[in-house]
């Protein structure tokens, strides 16, 4: 087998692998699980806050913090 056939089979193999990988969805990011810092447990603090980031092209960015 010459190098062109090996290269073509390699490209086909990588493409097939990417298609198979895309078939399963990625898991959602959770700060406390994925960063392992232990500080993402907002459940234990008692107060709930939400942060809203809003920006438009050419406009000024807004950050709104809501305490519930």
N, CA and C of each residue as an Amber inpcrd file, in Angstrom:
protein
   204
   0.8470000  -1.1700000   0.0000000   0.0000000   0.0000000   0.0000000
   0.9000000   1.2420000   0.0000000   0.6700000   2.1420000  -0.9030000
   1.4860000   3.3440000  -0.9290000   0.9510000   4.3950000   0.0510000
   1.6730000   5.4770000   0.2150000   1.3580000   6.4620000   1.2560000
   0.0470000   7.1860000   0.9870000  -0.3770000   7.3090000  -0.2550000
  -1.6190000   8.0120000  -0.5590000  -2.8320000   7.2180000  -0.0640000
  -2.7880000   5.9120000  -0.2070000  -3.8980000   5.0850000   0.2910000
  -3.9720000   5.1450000   1.8170000  -2.8000000   5.1110000   2.4560000
  -2.7770000   5.1940000   3.9220000  -3.3220000   6.5450000   4.3850000
  -2.9360000   7.6190000   3.7030000  -3.4190000   8.9540000   4.0620000
  -4.9270000   9.0630000   3.8450000  -5.4240000   8.5070000   2.7350000
  -6.8630000   8.5610000   2.4550000  -7.6500000   7.7600000   3.4940000
  -7.1560000   6.5860000   3.8700000  -7.8320000   5.7990000   4.9070000
  -7.7840000   6.5000000   6.2560000  -6.7040000   7.2130000   6.5310000
  -6.6080000   7.9820000   7.7740000  -7.6330000   9.1060000   7.8230000
  -7.8010000   9.8060000   6.7100000  -8.7950000  10.8780000   6.6480000
 -10.1990000  10.3170000   6.8170000 -10.4910000   9.2060000   6.1770000
 -11.8120000   8.5780000   6.3130000 -12.0330000   8.1200000   7.7480000
 -11.0090000   7.5680000   8.3720000 -11.1410000   7.1140000   9.7570000
 -11.3840000   8.2610000  10.7240000 -10.6560000   9.3620000  10.5500000
 -10.8510000  10.5250000  11.4220000 -12.2420000  11.1150000  11.2200000
 -12.7030000  11.1910000   9.9840000 -14.0350000  11.7190000   9.7080000
 -15.1160000  10.8390000  10.3250000 -14.9800000   9.5410000  10.1870000
 -15.9530000   8.6240000  10.7960000 -15.9510000   8.7630000  12.3140000
 -14.7800000   8.9280000  12.9070000 -14.6940000   9.1200000  14.3510000
 -15.3730000  10.3960000  14.8020000 -15.1960000  11.4730000  14.0530000
 -15.8570000  12.7360000  14.4040000 -17.3690000  12.6390000  14.2740000
 -17.8450000  11.9370000  13.2490000 -19.2970000  11.7550000  13.1110000
 -19.8630000  10.9300000  14.2610000 -19.1540000   9.8950000  14.6800000
 -19.6290000   9.0860000  15.8040000 -19.5990000   9.8730000  17.1050000
 -18.5800000  10.6930000  17.2880000 -18.5000000  11.5060000  18.5020000
 -19.6170000  12.5480000  18.5560000 -19.9930000  13.1190000  17.4190000
 -21.0390000  14.1400000  17.3810000 -22.4240000  13.5450000  17.6190000
 -22.5350000  12.2370000  17.5420000 -23.8460000  11.5990000  17.7230000
 -24.3350000  11.7250000  19.1640000 -23.4060000  11.7060000  20.1350000
 -23.7870000  11.8150000  21.5410000 -23.6320000  13.2530000  22.0080000
 -24.6320000  13.8010000  22.7100000 -24.5560000  15.2030000  23.1470000
 -23.5420000  15.3770000  24.2800000 -22.9900000  16.5560000  24.3510000
 -22.0630000  16.8770000  25.4250000 -22.8490000  17.1080000  26.7080000
 -22.1990000  16.8450000  27.8390000 -22.8770000  17.1050000  29.1020000
 -22.7790000  18.5900000  29.4140000 -23.7590000  19.0710000  30.1730000
 -23.7910000  20.4870000  30.4960000 -22.7180000  20.8280000  31.5170000
 -22.2050000  22.0410000  31.4060000 -21.1540000  22.5030000  32.2980000
 -21.7470000  22.8680000  33.6530000 -21.1610000  22.3200000  34.7080000
 -21.5170000  22.7020000  36.0740000 -20.2490000  23.1540000  36.7540000
 -20.2760000  24.3700000  37.3060000 -19.0740000  24.9690000  37.8580000
 -18.4780000  24.1250000  38.9760000 -19.3140000  23.6750000  39.9030000
 -18.7780000  22.9450000  41.0510000 -18.2260000  21.5810000  40.6650000
 -18.7910000  20.9380000  39.6640000 -18.3130000  19.6220000  39.2530000
 -17.0870000  19.7200000  38.3450000 -17.0830000  20.6780000  37.4390000
 -16.0410000  20.7170000  36.4200000 -14.7900000  21.4930000  36.8130000
 -14.8540000  22.3520000  37.8290000 -13.6670000  23.1050000  38.2190000
 -13.0210000  22.5480000  39.4730000 -13.7330000  21.7650000  40.2540000
 -13.2180000  21.1100000  41.4560000 -12.6940000  22.0870000  42.5010000
 -13.2410000  23.3020000  42.5320000 -12.7630000  24.2400000  43.5420000
 -13.6180000  24.1770000  44.8040000 -14.8250000  23.6670000  44.7240000
 -15.6690000  23.5280000  45.8970000 -16.3930000  24.7940000  46.2910000
 -16.2390000  25.8650000  45.5320000 -16.8810000  27.1170000  45.9210000
 -18.1480000  27.3870000  45.1180000 -18.5620000  26.4970000  44.2690000
 -19.7250000  26.7370000  43.4320000 -21.0270000  26.3220000  44.0550000
 -21.0280000  25.9170000  45.3070000 -22.2510000  25.4550000  45.9650000
 -23.1100000  26.5980000  46.4240000 -23.8560000  27.2190000  45.5350000
 -24.7130000  28.3380000  45.8890000 -25.9430000  27.8760000  46.6620000
 -26.2010000  26.5860000  46.7070000 -27.3730000  26.0770000  47.3910000
 -27.2720000  26.2700000  48.9000000 -26.0690000  26.2260000  49.4420000
 -25.8960000  26.2620000  50.8860000 -25.9040000  27.6760000  51.4530000
 -25.8150000  28.7210000  50.6220000 -25.7250000  30.0750000  51.1370000
 -27.0700000  30.5920000  51.6280000 -28.1610000  30.1380000  51.0950000
 -29.4770000  30.5740000  51.5310000 -30.0550000  31.6740000  50.6610000
 -29.2720000  32.6780000  50.2690000 -29.7980000  33.7450000  49.4300000
 -29.5560000  33.4060000  47.9670000 -30.5460000  33.6400000  47.1720000
 -30.4500000  33.3500000  45.7420000 -30.2330000  34.6600000  44.9900000
 -29.2500000  34.6740000  44.1210000 -29.0020000  35.8330000  43.2820000
 -28.9040000  35.3760000  41.8370000 -29.2590000  36.2690000  40.9530000
 -29.1070000  35.9870000  39.5310000 -28.4200000  37.1790000  38.8900000
 -27.5640000  36.8840000  37.9280000 -26.8110000  37.9250000  37.2370000
 -27.1960000  37.8900000  35.7690000 -27.5520000  39.0430000  35.2160000
 -27.9450000  39.1580000  33.8260000 -26.9600000  40.0630000  33.1030000
 -26.3140000  39.5340000  32.0720000 -25.4090000  40.3100000  31.2440000
 -26.1370000  40.6690000  29.9590000 -26.1180000  41.9250000  29.5970000
 -26.8040000  42.3760000  28.3950000 -25.9110000  43.3720000  27.6670000
 -25.7000000  43.1520000  26.3700000 -24.8860000  44.0740000  25.5840000
 -25.3500000  44.0350000  24.1390000 -25.2470000  45.1750000  23.4920000
 -25.5520000  45.2650000  22.0710000 -24.3510000  45.8330000  21.3430000
 -24.2800000  45.5260000  20.0880000 -23.1570000  45.9720000  19.2800000
 -23.1520000  47.5060000  19.2150000 -22.0490000  48.0930000  19.5720000
 -21.9340000  49.5440000  19.5420000 -22.5380000  50.2190000  20.7580000
 -23.1750000  49.4610000  21.6150000 -23.8100000  50.0330000  22.7950000
 -23.0450000  49.7050000  24.0550000 -23.5770000  50.1530000  25.1270000
 -22.9390000  49.9530000  26.4230000 -23.4280000  48.6580000  27.0570000
 -22.5390000  47.9210000  27.6710000 -22.8870000  46.6630000  28.3330000
 -23.5610000  46.9620000  29.6710000 -24.5470000  46.1170000  30.0350000
 -25.2400000  46.2350000  31.3200000 -25.0780000  44.9560000  32.0900000
 -24.8770000  45.0910000  33.3830000 -24.8440000  43.9460000  34.2820000
 -25.8830000  44.2080000  35.3540000 -26.8670000  43.3180000  35.4540000
 -27.9440000  43.4640000  36.4250000 -27.8600000  42.3050000  37.4080000
 -27.7950000  42.6290000  38.7090000 -27.7520000  41.6210000  39.7630000
 -29.0780000  41.6950000  40.5060000 -29.7950000  40.5610000  40.5630000
 -31.0860000  40.5080000  41.2390000 -30.9550000  39.6210000  42.4680000
 -31.3700000  40.1420000  43.6060000 -31.4270000  39.3640000  44.8370000
 -32.8510000  38.8920000  45.0420000 -33.0390000  37.5990000  45.1790000
 -34.3770000  37.0490000  45.3580000 -34.5790000  36.6630000  46.8060000
